[in-house]
Amino acid sequence: MIVDDAREQLKKPVKLATKSSHAAYFQPMLESFAARNELNEIVKNRVVKACELLDNGIPLYPNDFKQHGHMAQELLDTYSPLNEEELACLDTAFSLAGRIVSLRSFGKVAFFHLADVSGRVQCYADREHLGAAYTAFKKLDIGDIVGIEGRFFRTKTGELTLNCREVRLLSKSLRQLPEKHHGLKDVEIRYRQRYVDLIVTPRTRELFLNRSAIVSEFRRFMECKGFLEVETPMMQPIPGGAAAKPFSTHHNSLDMRLYLRIAPELYLKRLLVGGFEKVFELNRNFRNEGISTQHNPEFTMAEFYWAYATYEDLMDFIEELFGQLARKICGGARITYQGKDVDLTPGTWKRMTFYESLAALGGHSPDFYNNHAALRAYLKDKGEKATESEKLAKLQAKLFDLDVEPKLIQPHFIYHYPLDISPLARRNDTDPNLTDRFELFIAGREIANAFSELNDPADQRGRFEEQIEEKETGDDEAIGMDEDYLRALEYAMPPAAGAGIGVDRLVMLLTDAPSIREVILFPLLKPES
């Protein structure tokens, strides 16, 4: 029905209230608007104004305006302390470029706010100073991008304002921005049209500026600690480094299947073999999984590997890292996340073994969580998938996710995970059924996974073979055999520890964002109907 309506719209000629010869130029675009049921009088009026500007020889999209490095907030910070007399003595004209985000016209004069990436400044335009160009100015709309040149003065209310000597259209906006008092209330539209969200929602702009600052500070911290940033393949012939279902593609020239990486781990550890002792990578991972407030199929991961270190060294290291990030971004180590106080002060983080947490926080006895049949029945009753073929450790991990993880609000390192769910981690020297592995939980969700690395090639081969058996029984997330990685281990990898930190979840934590979609500029969404 929707398609039929669109076809009918396309059959109807779109008429504009203008005889401009330029109207034909916009006709295909207007028909596209009509086909999507988005054509309205506002769009038509803006197109008419665009035609009239072109009729008067004014280009809609020039590219020769120079702003001379001036930014709105910088100018406000510099000149706000000056009084009216001091401003009048300034022998300087300032040039700015940005978007008109408000506009009040009073006939021969107009006030508007110009916004650039740094902030916004009030501007004043009148016929006296602009002359004939004021007629073209009257054709401008909220949303247009303009270049201005002017001098500062103060209005009667004392607001610092640029008195424009020139206003040039740099890019004509043909769509209306959301109404300023309501903005984009539809969450899906905010994610789908992030470009509009960034224009009209200060909170969104601030969040992504903070994300950039977090990533920058993370890099600075790692480099100061002597880590080398590297890049490893995004397309891999064998997906590995984590238990997840990969995306696959085909390389035509080599006639081979490739996989978007689920983790860079096995390549980064190859570099340890090669002699780099501290490496990190901050880049994208891809996992063919569901979408939720905590999961996006494409996400950012920071992974780092440290030769001659242990998982316990990484606990101290991550506490220091998070403490520094919190101070830099939030102003202190005590933050609030979704109404809950979280203390990231280094030295205060709790440490608990996996099985201790099942008892102390989950409320389950060893007799229960070590009983395969009883545990499986409990999980099924809770709506979880649990099969007879699944190993006990996997069922215990599901029990942990269900009854322990949501309670881990303050930072918790949960360590000594079972061997069967840690195929790349080093065995614990005291109990070989456990591994020297931990996961970090904050605000009820996993933030990081780390362990002392398994560098025994014979043990690693056996683990890979067990994973192959699990894959054959239906586990499509099991890790496959990687002979080249085993060959690298056979050249000897130094004892080491490594960690992976979910950058998106870290940003969520430090910006108080409730969903991972809030901190990813363009999250994956279903196609528009």
Kinemage of the C-alpha trace (Angstrom):
@kinemage 1
@onewidth
@group {chain A} dominant
@subgroup {mainchain}
@vectorlist {calphas} color= white
{ca met a 1} P 0.000 0.000 0.000
{ca ile a 2} L 2.820 2.384 0.911
{ca val a 3} L 4.590 1.611 -2.366
{ca asp a 4} L 1.375 2.232 -4.326
{ca asp a 5} L 0.900 5.582 -2.563
{ca ala a 6} L 4.453 6.550 -3.433
{ca arg a 7} L 3.904 5.693 -7.090
{ca glu a 8} L 0.764 7.821 -7.142
{ca gln a 9} L 2.695 10.717 -5.623
{ca leu a 10} L 5.330 10.407 -8.336
{ca lys a 11} L 2.646 10.728 -10.993
{ca lys a 12} L 1.538 14.087 -9.611
{ca pro a 13} L 3.577 17.065 -10.856
{ca val a 14} L 5.141 19.121 -8.087
{ca lys a 15} L 4.324 22.781 -8.515
{ca leu a 16} L 6.282 25.659 -7.007
{ca ala a 17} L 5.128 29.248 -6.501
{ca thr a 18} L 7.855 30.544 -8.813
{ca lys a 19} L 8.534 30.998 -12.531
{ca ser a 20} L 12.282 30.746 -11.986
{ca ser a 21} L 14.228 28.947 -14.684
{ca his a 22} L 16.053 27.144 -11.877
{ca ala a 23} L 12.907 25.352 -10.688
{ca ala a 24} L 13.545 22.465 -13.083
{ca tyr a 25} L 16.909 21.849 -11.384
{ca phe a 26} L 15.130 20.947 -8.143
{ca gln a 27} L 12.322 18.923 -9.749
{ca pro a 28} L 13.877 15.429 -9.279
{ca met a 29} L 14.602 16.209 -5.632
{ca leu a 30} L 11.042 17.434 -5.034
{ca glu a 31} L 9.618 14.299 -6.638
{ca ser a 32} L 11.798 12.254 -4.296
{ca phe a 33} L 10.372 14.182 -1.345
{ca ala a 34} L 6.873 13.486 -2.647
{ca ala a 35} L 7.567 9.783 -3.105
{ca arg a 36} L 8.552 9.537 0.560
{ca asn a 37} L 5.546 11.597 1.697
{ca glu a 38} L 7.949 14.252 2.985
{ca leu a 39} L 6.993 17.114 0.701
{ca asn a 40} L 5.400 20.065 2.502
{ca glu a 41} L 5.059 23.815 2.187
{ca ile a 42} L 8.235 24.444 4.200
{ca val a 43} L 10.314 22.450 1.722
{ca lys a 44} L 8.619 24.182 -1.210
{ca asn a 45} L 9.218 27.629 0.297
{ca arg a 46} L 12.886 26.845 0.864
{ca val a 47} L 13.284 25.673 -2.706
{ca val a 48} L 11.601 28.859 -3.938
{ca lys a 49} L 14.080 30.919 -1.896
{ca ala a 50} L 16.910 28.874 -3.365
{ca cys a 51} L 15.654 29.612 -6.873
{ca glu a 52} L 15.437 33.334 -6.116
{ca leu a 53} L 18.994 33.351 -4.758
{ca leu a 54} L 20.234 31.650 -7.915
{ca asp a 55} L 18.237 34.138 -10.036
{ca asn a 56} L 20.212 36.912 -8.335
{ca gly a 57} L 23.546 35.273 -9.025
{ca ile a 58} L 24.109 34.024 -5.483
{ca pro a 59} L 25.537 30.481 -5.403
{ca leu a 60} L 23.972 28.072 -2.952
{ca tyr a 61} L 27.129 26.089 -2.211
{ca pro a 62} L 30.286 28.209 -2.655
{ca asn a 63} L 33.637 27.123 -1.250
{ca asp a 64} L 35.801 30.233 -1.006
{ca phe a 65} L 34.975 31.695 2.426
{ca lys a 66} L 37.905 31.996 4.865
{ca gln a 67} L 37.147 32.036 8.587
{ca his a 68} L 40.748 32.777 9.662
{ca gly a 69} L 40.632 30.248 12.479
{ca his a 70} L 38.079 32.090 14.617
{ca met a 71} L 35.746 29.915 16.714
{ca ala a 72} L 32.591 31.077 18.488
{ca gln a 73} L 33.412 29.942 22.026
{ca glu a 74} L 37.000 31.167 21.813
{ca leu a 75} L 35.820 34.644 20.853
{ca leu a 76} L 33.200 34.691 23.617
{ca asp a 77} L 35.749 33.603 26.216
{ca thr a 78} L 38.211 36.259 25.054
{ca tyr a 79} L 35.918 39.249 24.675
{ca ser a 80} L 33.119 38.679 27.192
{ca pro a 81} L 35.073 40.463 29.962
{ca leu a 82} L 35.250 43.696 27.883
{ca asn a 83} L 32.743 46.475 28.395
{ca glu a 84} L 31.009 48.449 25.639
{ca glu a 85} L 33.710 51.125 25.418
{ca glu a 86} L 36.510 48.559 25.249
{ca leu a 87} L 34.676 46.668 22.525
{ca ala a 88} L 34.230 49.878 20.540
{ca cys a 89} L 37.997 50.444 20.638
{ca leu a 90} L 38.740 47.069 19.060
{ca asp a 91} L 40.153 47.596 15.596
{ca thr a 92} L 39.368 44.011 14.589
{ca ala a 93} L 36.739 42.373 12.431
{ca phe a 94} L 36.118 38.697 13.109
{ca ser a 95} L 35.092 36.083 10.568
{ca leu a 96} L 33.141 32.979 11.555
{ca ala a 97} L 31.416 30.163 9.746
{ca gly a 98} L 28.627 28.015 11.101
{ca arg a 99} L 24.958 27.111 11.054
{ca ile a 100} L 22.051 29.447 11.765
{ca val a 101} L 20.253 27.792 14.689
{ca ser a 102} L 17.853 30.592 15.596
{ca leu a 103} L 16.536 33.573 13.652
{ca arg a 104} L 14.367 36.512 14.688
{ca ser a 105} L 13.549 39.029 11.973
{ca phe a 106} L 12.120 42.505 12.651
{ca gly a 107} L 11.807 43.938 9.170
{ca lys a 108} L 14.992 45.926 8.584
{ca val a 109} L 16.965 44.185 11.350
{ca ala a 110} L 17.432 40.600 12.483
{ca phe a 111} L 19.088 38.662 15.271
{ca phe a 112} L 20.360 35.134 14.786
{ca his a 113} L 22.587 32.639 16.548
{ca leu a 114} L 25.480 31.112 14.655
{ca ala a 115} L 26.698 27.702 15.908
{ca asp a 116} L 30.011 26.048 15.116
{ca val a 117} L 31.640 23.015 16.733
{ca ser a 118} L 32.805 25.086 19.725
{ca gly a 119} L 29.540 26.802 20.645
{ca arg a 120} L 27.212 29.564 19.493
{ca val a 121} L 27.317 33.346 19.306
{ca gln a 122} L 24.577 35.903 18.772
{ca cys a 123} L 24.762 37.929 15.568
{ca tyr a 124} L 22.998 41.075 14.383
{ca ala a 125} L 22.202 41.939 10.758
{ca asp a 126} L 20.575 45.105 9.398
{ca arg a 127} L 20.022 46.883 6.114
{ca glu a 128} L 22.271 49.783 7.188
{ca his a 129} L 25.431 47.666 7.332
{ca leu a 130} L 24.617 44.993 4.736
{ca gly a 131} L 23.063 47.299 2.148
{ca ala a 132} L 21.691 45.484 -0.885
{ca ala a 133} L 22.966 42.176 0.510
{ca tyr a 134} L 20.271 42.411 3.189
{ca thr a 135} L 17.710 41.365 0.551
{ca ala a 136} L 19.627 38.094 0.068
{ca phe a 137} L 19.945 37.720 3.836
{ca lys a 138} L 16.149 37.727 4.077
{ca lys a 139} L 16.144 34.555 1.976
{ca leu a 140} L 18.111 32.652 4.618
{ca asp a 141} L 16.544 30.069 6.923
{ca ile a 142} L 17.322 28.312 10.176
{ca gly a 143} L 19.649 25.483 9.250
{ca asp a 144} L 21.571 27.373 6.556
{ca ile a 145} L 25.344 27.446 6.881
{ca val a 146} L 26.777 30.945 6.507
{ca gly a 147} L 30.021 32.825 6.755
{ca ile a 148} L 29.972 36.162 8.543
{ca glu a 149} L 32.309 39.043 9.264
{ca gly a 150} L 31.610 41.592 11.936
{ca arg a 151} L 32.596 43.515 15.062
{ca phe a 152} L 31.502 42.965 18.631
{ca phe a 153} L 29.075 45.151 20.574
{ca arg a 154} L 26.666 44.648 23.440
{ca thr a 155} L 22.901 44.727 23.089
{ca lys a 156} L 20.643 46.568 25.525
{ca thr a 157} L 20.418 43.340 27.534
{ca gly a 158} L 24.225 43.149 27.699
{ca glu a 159} L 24.668 40.128 25.421
{ca leu a 160} L 27.913 40.057 23.455
{ca thr a 161} L 26.893 40.187 19.790
{ca leu a 162} L 28.595 40.322 16.399
{ca asn a 163} L 27.371 43.191 14.252
{ca cys a 164} L 27.615 41.694 10.752
{ca arg a 165} L 29.287 43.624 7.941
{ca glu a 166} L 28.976 40.607 5.673
{ca val a 167} L 26.776 37.497 5.668
{ca arg a 168} L 27.434 34.945 2.924
{ca leu a 169} L 25.440 31.818 2.249
{ca leu a 170} L 27.773 28.815 2.208
{ca ser a 171} L 25.280 25.933 2.134
{ca lys a 172} L 21.506 26.097 1.737
{ca ser a 173} L 19.411 23.858 3.988
{ca leu a 174} L 16.334 22.510 2.237
{ca arg a 175} L 14.922 20.666 5.257
{ca gln a 176} L 13.560 22.163 8.452
{ca leu a 177} L 15.389 21.412 11.697
{ca pro a 178} L 13.333 20.013 14.612
{ca glu a 179} L 11.672 22.629 16.777
{ca lys a 180} L 14.257 23.842 19.287
{ca his a 181} L 12.196 23.317 22.449
{ca his a 182} L 11.346 19.709 21.640
{ca gly a 183} L 14.247 18.532 19.509
{ca leu a 184} L 14.412 14.918 18.404
{ca lys a 185} L 12.260 12.947 20.819
{ca asp a 186} L 12.048 9.835 18.655
{ca val a 187} L 15.014 7.721 19.746
{ca glu a 188} L 15.217 5.762 16.506
{ca ile a 189} L 15.302 8.968 14.455
{ca arg a 190} L 18.072 10.262 16.723
{ca tyr a 191} L 20.179 7.197 15.941
{ca arg a 192} L 19.212 6.982 12.269
{ca gln a 193} L 19.686 10.693 11.583
{ca arg a 194} L 22.638 11.316 13.880
{ca tyr a 195} L 23.597 14.316 11.741
{ca val a 196} L 20.399 16.064 12.852
{ca asp a 197} L 20.782 14.856 16.430
{ca leu a 198} L 24.235 16.454 16.588
{ca ile a 199} L 22.846 19.753 15.319
{ca val a 200} L 19.940 20.075 17.742
{ca thr a 201} L 20.995 18.107 20.851
{ca pro a 202} L 23.825 19.654 22.899
{ca arg a 203} L 24.008 16.537 25.091
{ca thr a 204} L 24.796 14.388 22.039
{ca arg a 205} L 27.580 16.696 20.878
{ca glu a 206} L 29.056 16.780 24.379
{ca leu a 207} L 28.920 12.991 24.660
{ca phe a 208} L 30.869 12.407 21.460
{ca leu a 209} L 33.396 15.082 22.325
{ca asn a 210} L 33.907 13.200 25.588
{ca arg a 211} L 34.218 9.924 23.696
{ca ser a 212} L 37.002 11.414 21.625
{ca ala a 213} L 38.685 12.682 24.801
{ca ile a 214} L 38.434 9.216 26.409
{ca val a 215} L 40.065 7.533 23.412
{ca ser a 216} L 42.758 10.215 23.266
{ca glu a 217} L 43.526 9.911 26.982
{ca phe a 218} L 43.580 6.105 26.717
{ca arg a 219} L 46.187 6.313 23.960
{ca arg a 220} L 48.238 8.821 25.925
{ca phe a 221} L 48.177 6.584 29.017
{ca met a 222} L 49.278 3.522 27.063
{ca glu a 223} L 52.068 5.358 25.289
{ca cys a 224} L 53.319 6.821 28.572
{ca lys a 225} L 53.494 3.252 29.910
{ca gly a 226} L 55.689 2.216 26.981
{ca phe a 227} L 53.080 0.420 24.852
{ca leu a 228} L 53.375 0.474 21.065
{ca glu a 229} L 50.186 1.020 19.073
{ca val a 230} L 49.829 -1.438 16.197
{ca glu a 231} L 47.272 -2.489 13.583
{ca thr a 232} L 46.354 -6.087 12.827
{ca pro a 233} L 44.104 -7.584 10.112
{ca met a 234} L 40.403 -6.834 10.078
{ca met a 235} L 39.818 -9.655 7.597
{ca gln a 236} L 41.123 -12.989 8.804
{ca pro a 237} L 41.159 -16.455 7.211
{ca ile a 238} L 40.439 -18.027 10.628
{ca pro a 239} L 38.299 -16.160 13.178
{ca gly a 240} L 39.777 -16.431 16.657
{ca gly a 241} L 40.568 -14.737 19.911
{ca ala a 242} L 37.066 -14.946 21.373
{ca ala a 243} L 33.976 -17.122 21.488
{ca ala a 244} L 31.611 -15.482 19.025
{ca lys a 245} L 29.929 -16.059 15.686
{ca pro a 246} L 31.744 -14.163 12.914
{ca phe a 247} L 30.613 -12.328 9.802
{ca ser a 248} L 32.007 -13.861 6.626
{ca thr a 249} L 32.828 -12.504 3.198
{ca his a 250} L 34.520 -13.743 0.025
{ca his a 251} L 37.689 -12.485 -1.619
{ca asn a 252} L 37.211 -12.889 -5.364
{ca ser a 253} L 40.815 -12.640 -6.508
{ca leu a 254} L 42.083 -15.246 -4.036
{ca asp a 255} L 38.821 -17.204 -4.198
{ca met a 256} L 38.764 -17.654 -0.436
{ca arg a 257} L 36.425 -17.056 2.451
{ca leu a 258} L 37.469 -14.396 4.936
{ca tyr a 259} L 35.970 -13.369 8.264
{ca leu a 260} L 35.612 -9.966 9.846
{ca arg a 261} L 37.604 -10.282 13.008
{ca ile a 262} L 35.917 -11.016 16.301
{ca ala a 263} L 39.113 -10.071 18.167
{ca pro a 264} L 42.723 -9.104 17.341
{ca glu a 265} L 44.151 -11.293 20.124
{ca leu a 266} L 45.960 -14.013 18.198
{ca tyr a 267} L 47.695 -11.495 15.914
{ca leu a 268} L 48.764 -9.292 18.799
{ca lys a 269} L 50.290 -12.293 20.552
{ca arg a 270} L 52.187 -13.135 17.372
{ca leu a 271} L 53.864 -9.752 17.875
{ca leu a 272} L 54.972 -10.822 21.357
{ca val a 273} L 56.654 -13.773 19.683
{ca gly a 274} L 58.310 -11.323 17.292
{ca gly a 275} L 59.873 -9.369 20.147
{ca phe a 276} L 57.491 -6.468 20.790
{ca glu a 277} L 56.972 -6.657 24.557
{ca lys a 278} L 54.176 -4.105 25.022
{ca val a 279} L 51.585 -3.675 22.271
{ca phe a 280} L 48.050 -2.336 22.059
{ca glu a 281} L 45.394 -1.893 19.411
{ca leu a 282} L 42.292 0.266 19.518
{ca asn a 283} L 39.994 -0.660 16.699
{ca arg a 284} L 36.796 -2.334 15.506
{ca asn a 285} L 35.604 -5.871 16.182
{ca phe a 286} L 32.627 -7.553 14.512
{ca arg a 287} L 30.392 -10.221 16.019
{ca asn a 288} L 27.308 -11.675 14.382
{ca glu a 289} L 25.129 -11.408 17.451
{ca gly a 290} L 21.965 -9.734 18.657
{ca ile a 291} L 21.452 -6.033 19.265
{ca ser a 292} L 20.669 -4.680 22.729
{ca thr a 293} L 21.481 -1.790 25.039
{ca gln a 294} L 24.888 -3.424 25.573
{ca his a 295} L 25.576 -5.009 22.179
{ca asn a 296} L 26.185 -3.698 18.685
{ca pro a 297} L 27.516 -6.085 16.009
{ca glu a 298} L 30.279 -3.572 15.181
{ca phe a 299} L 32.027 -2.205 18.254
{ca thr a 300} L 35.318 -0.744 19.447
{ca met a 301} L 37.739 -2.794 21.512
{ca ala a 302} L 41.047 -1.863 23.110
{ca glu a 303} L 43.359 -4.840 23.523
{ca phe a 304} L 46.867 -4.785 24.967
{ca tyr a 305} L 49.517 -7.386 25.726
{ca trp a 306} L 52.392 -7.123 28.168
{ca ala a 307} L 55.328 -9.538 28.189
{ca tyr a 308} L 56.620 -10.748 31.569
{ca ala a 309} L 53.459 -9.584 33.344
{ca thr a 310} L 50.640 -11.556 34.999
{ca tyr a 311} L 46.886 -11.140 35.264
{ca glu a 312} L 47.421 -9.660 38.739
{ca asp a 313} L 49.658 -6.947 37.251
{ca leu a 314} L 46.816 -6.120 34.862
{ca met a 315} L 44.372 -5.656 37.732
{ca asp a 316} L 46.553 -2.913 39.196
{ca phe a 317} L 47.178 -1.458 35.738
{ca ile a 318} L 43.475 -1.241 34.845
{ca glu a 319} L 42.612 0.348 38.192
{ca glu a 320} L 45.178 3.065 37.485
{ca leu a 321} L 43.934 3.498 33.904
{ca phe a 322} L 40.267 3.848 34.849
{ca gly a 323} L 41.074 6.172 37.726
{ca gln a 324} L 42.975 8.483 35.392
{ca leu a 325} L 40.247 8.425 32.743
{ca ala a 326} L 37.591 9.257 35.342
{ca arg a 327} L 39.598 12.193 36.684
{ca lys a 328} L 40.208 13.508 33.176
{ca ile a 329} L 36.637 13.166 31.880
{ca cys a 330} L 34.480 13.345 35.031
{ca gly a 331} L 36.665 15.471 37.284
{ca gly a 332} L 37.114 12.741 39.886
{ca ala a 333} L 37.113 9.018 40.527
{ca arg a 334} L 33.636 9.023 42.116
{ca ile a 335} L 31.012 9.061 39.385
{ca thr a 336} L 27.291 8.488 39.015
{ca tyr a 337} L 25.980 5.999 36.506
{ca gln a 338} L 22.221 5.837 35.920
{ca gly a 339} L 21.502 7.074 39.431
{ca lys a 340} L 24.017 4.765 41.144
{ca asp a 341} L 27.216 5.994 42.779
{ca val a 342} L 30.315 4.215 41.491
{ca asp a 343} L 33.757 4.624 43.073
{ca leu a 344} L 36.622 4.125 40.616
{ca thr a 345} L 39.317 5.161 43.094
{ca pro a 346} L 42.340 2.870 42.549
{ca gly a 347} L 42.955 0.552 45.484
{ca thr a 348} L 39.279 0.231 46.426
{ca trp a 349} L 38.223 -2.306 43.772
{ca lys a 350} L 36.977 -5.661 45.013
{ca arg a 351} L 38.504 -8.999 43.951
{ca met a 352} L 36.658 -12.302 44.193
{ca thr a 353} L 37.045 -15.718 42.582
{ca phe a 354} L 34.428 -16.983 40.151
{ca tyr a 355} L 33.176 -19.683 42.527
{ca glu a 356} L 33.253 -17.376 45.557
{ca ser a 357} L 30.955 -15.005 43.662
{ca leu a 358} L 28.467 -17.779 42.857
{ca ala a 359} L 28.208 -18.520 46.582
{ca ala a 360} L 28.545 -15.082 48.186
{ca leu a 361} L 26.597 -13.008 45.650
{ca gly a 362} L 24.577 -15.599 43.751
{ca gly a 363} L 23.484 -17.421 46.908
{ca his a 364} L 24.245 -20.866 45.464
{ca ser a 365} L 26.048 -23.711 47.208
{ca pro a 366} L 28.816 -25.781 45.562
{ca asp a 367} L 26.532 -28.809 45.770
{ca phe a 368} L 24.071 -26.968 43.516
{ca tyr a 369} L 26.325 -25.271 40.970
{ca asn a 370} L 28.426 -28.431 40.570
{ca asn a 371} L 25.327 -30.576 39.861
{ca his a 372} L 24.860 -30.572 36.073
{ca ala a 373} L 21.240 -31.786 36.098
{ca ala a 374} L 20.078 -29.459 38.880
{ca leu a 375} L 21.838 -26.473 37.363
{ca arg a 376} L 20.421 -27.182 33.917
{ca ala a 377} L 16.894 -27.434 35.309
{ca tyr a 378} L 17.311 -24.156 37.209
{ca leu a 379} L 18.524 -22.305 34.112
{ca lys a 380} L 15.692 -23.650 31.985
{ca asp a 381} L 13.195 -22.532 34.613
{ca lys a 382} L 14.698 -19.039 34.313
{ca gly a 383} L 14.220 -19.067 30.546
{ca glu a 384} L 17.853 -19.752 29.669
{ca lys a 385} L 19.021 -22.197 27.023
{ca ala a 386} L 20.740 -25.180 28.694
{ca thr a 387} L 21.444 -28.514 27.039
{ca glu a 388} L 22.797 -31.819 28.275
{ca ser a 389} L 25.772 -31.547 25.908
{ca glu a 390} L 26.962 -28.258 27.408
{ca lys a 391} L 29.858 -28.549 29.784
{ca leu a 392} L 29.269 -27.756 33.443
{ca ala a 393} L 31.489 -24.669 33.285
{ca lys a 394} L 29.344 -23.156 30.534
{ca leu a 395} L 26.217 -23.661 32.614
{ca gln a 396} L 27.981 -22.105 35.592
{ca ala a 397} L 28.868 -19.089 33.438
{ca lys a 398} L 25.198 -18.704 32.544
{ca leu a 399} L 24.321 -18.905 36.233
{ca phe a 400} L 26.864 -16.172 36.927
{ca asp a 401} L 25.391 -13.950 34.197
{ca leu a 402} L 21.918 -14.463 35.654
{ca asp a 403} L 22.428 -14.173 39.399
{ca val a 404} L 25.781 -12.452 39.991
{ca glu a 405} L 26.592 -9.993 37.231
{ca pro a 406} L 23.649 -7.607 37.849
{ca lys a 407} L 24.805 -7.184 41.468
{ca leu a 408} L 28.326 -6.041 40.582
{ca ile a 409} L 27.755 -2.282 40.717
{ca gln a 410} L 31.076 -1.267 42.264
{ca pro a 411} L 34.199 -2.387 40.359
{ca his a 412} L 34.780 -6.114 40.815
{ca phe a 413} L 37.542 -8.282 39.419
{ca ile a 414} L 36.119 -11.817 39.176
{ca tyr a 415} L 39.049 -14.186 38.664
{ca his a 416} L 40.033 -17.866 38.392
{ca tyr a 417} L 37.519 -18.802 35.714
{ca pro a 418} L 37.072 -22.514 34.846
{ca leu a 419} L 39.397 -23.945 32.209
{ca asp a 420} L 36.556 -25.095 29.940
{ca ile a 421} L 35.386 -21.524 29.238
{ca ser a 422} L 38.889 -20.030 28.948
{ca pro a 423} L 40.521 -21.676 25.907
{ca leu a 424} L 43.334 -19.126 25.550
{ca ala a 425} L 44.178 -18.509 29.219
{ca arg a 426} L 47.032 -19.975 31.253
{ca arg a 427} L 46.204 -22.732 33.734
{ca asn a 428} L 46.462 -21.845 37.382
{ca asp a 429} L 49.566 -23.404 38.944
{ca thr a 430} L 47.692 -24.538 42.083
{ca asp a 431} L 44.513 -25.839 40.427
{ca pro a 432} L 44.922 -26.728 36.723
{ca asn a 433} L 41.117 -26.851 36.304
{ca leu a 434} L 41.106 -23.068 36.780
{ca thr a 435} L 42.803 -20.322 34.789
{ca asp a 436} L 44.635 -17.139 35.682
{ca arg a 437} L 41.878 -15.073 34.113
{ca phe a 438} L 39.636 -12.272 35.317
{ca glu a 439} L 36.740 -10.240 34.048
{ca leu a 440} L 36.018 -6.707 35.218
{ca phe a 441} L 32.447 -5.769 36.065
{ca ile a 442} L 31.165 -2.273 36.812
{ca ala a 443} L 27.558 -1.080 37.022
{ca gly a 444} L 26.266 -4.609 36.487
{ca arg a 445} L 28.028 -5.333 33.196
{ca glu a 446} L 31.289 -6.720 31.901
{ca ile a 447} L 33.803 -4.047 30.932
{ca ala a 448} L 37.025 -6.039 30.418
{ca asn a 449} L 38.363 -9.568 30.024
{ca ala a 450} L 41.989 -10.418 30.814
{ca phe a 451} L 44.325 -13.276 31.643
{ca ser a 452} L 47.819 -14.542 31.855
{ca glu a 453} L 48.391 -15.891 28.376
{ca leu a 454} L 48.696 -19.537 27.489
{ca asn a 455} L 52.078 -19.886 25.770
{ca asp a 456} L 52.481 -23.681 25.865
{ca pro a 457} L 51.912 -24.795 22.220
{ca ala a 458} L 51.048 -28.401 23.158
{ca asp a 459} L 48.438 -27.286 25.703
{ca gln a 460} L 47.061 -24.724 23.252
{ca arg a 461} L 46.709 -27.375 20.542
{ca gly a 462} L 44.732 -29.548 22.935
{ca arg a 463} L 42.451 -26.629 23.789
{ca phe a 464} L 41.851 -25.943 20.090
{ca glu a 465} L 40.954 -29.599 19.536
{ca glu a 466} L 38.414 -29.424 22.366
{ca gln a 467} L 36.921 -26.330 20.763
{ca ile a 468} L 36.614 -28.170 17.442
{ca glu a 469} L 34.709 -30.949 19.205
{ca glu a 470} L 32.329 -28.389 20.698
{ca lys a 471} L 31.822 -26.797 17.279
{ca glu a 472} L 30.941 -30.202 15.850
{ca thr a 473} L 28.281 -30.639 18.552
{ca gly a 474} L 26.592 -27.391 17.527
{ca asp a 475} L 28.489 -24.566 19.273
{ca asp a 476} L 28.907 -22.064 16.409
{ca glu a 477} L 30.851 -19.700 18.710
{ca ala a 478} L 33.646 -22.169 19.462
{ca ile a 479} L 37.160 -21.227 18.352
{ca gly a 480} L 38.688 -23.109 15.393
{ca met a 481} L 42.174 -24.517 14.879
{ca asp a 482} L 44.817 -21.952 13.929
{ca glu a 483} L 47.960 -23.781 12.822
{ca asp a 484} L 49.921 -20.614 12.082
{ca tyr a 485} L 49.289 -19.309 15.598
{ca leu a 486} L 50.470 -22.636 16.994
{ca arg a 487} L 53.570 -22.372 14.814
{ca ala a 488} L 54.239 -18.946 16.298
{ca leu a 489} L 53.969 -20.378 19.834
{ca glu a 490} L 56.401 -23.119 18.837
{ca tyr a 491} L 59.016 -20.393 18.299
{ca ala a 492} L 58.377 -19.464 21.981
{ca met a 493} L 56.179 -16.639 23.227
{ca pro a 494} L 57.358 -14.974 26.429
{ca pro a 495} L 55.172 -15.269 29.530
{ca ala a 496} L 52.666 -12.450 29.219
{ca ala a 497} L 49.300 -11.068 30.214
{ca gly a 498} L 46.706 -9.428 28.007
{ca ala a 499} L 43.406 -7.607 28.327
{ca gly a 500} L 40.511 -6.477 26.171
{ca ile a 501} L 38.426 -3.469 27.211
{ca gly a 502} L 35.080 -2.675 25.601
{ca val a 503} L 35.541 0.972 24.662
{ca asp a 504} L 31.854 1.598 23.980
{ca arg a 505} L 30.872 0.305 27.418
{ca leu a 506} L 33.666 2.326 28.998
{ca val a 507} L 32.324 5.449 27.287
{ca met a 508} L 28.815 4.569 28.467
{ca leu a 509} L 30.108 4.395 32.029
{ca leu a 510} L 32.008 7.696 31.946
{ca thr a 511} L 29.245 9.629 30.145
{ca asp a 512} L 26.272 8.149 32.044
{ca ala a 513} L 24.761 6.779 28.810
{ca pro a 514} L 22.041 4.111 29.242
{ca ser a 515} L 22.524 2.399 25.865
{ca ile a 516} L 25.461 1.516 23.656
{ca arg a 517} L 23.610 3.179 20.786
{ca glu a 518} L 24.001 6.496 22.582
{ca val a 519} L 27.801 6.300 22.337
{ca ile a 520} L 28.151 4.938 18.774
{ca leu a 521} L 27.728 7.617 16.142
{ca phe a 522} L 25.987 5.329 13.657
{ca pro a 523} L 24.690 2.174 15.373
{ca leu a 524} L 23.327 -0.669 13.276
{ca leu a 525} L 19.574 -0.352 12.672
{ca lys a 526} L 16.957 -2.151 10.662
{ca pro a 527} L 16.404 -0.661 7.193
{ca glu a 528} L 13.795 2.080 7.012
{ca ser a 529} L 10.458 0.762 5.812
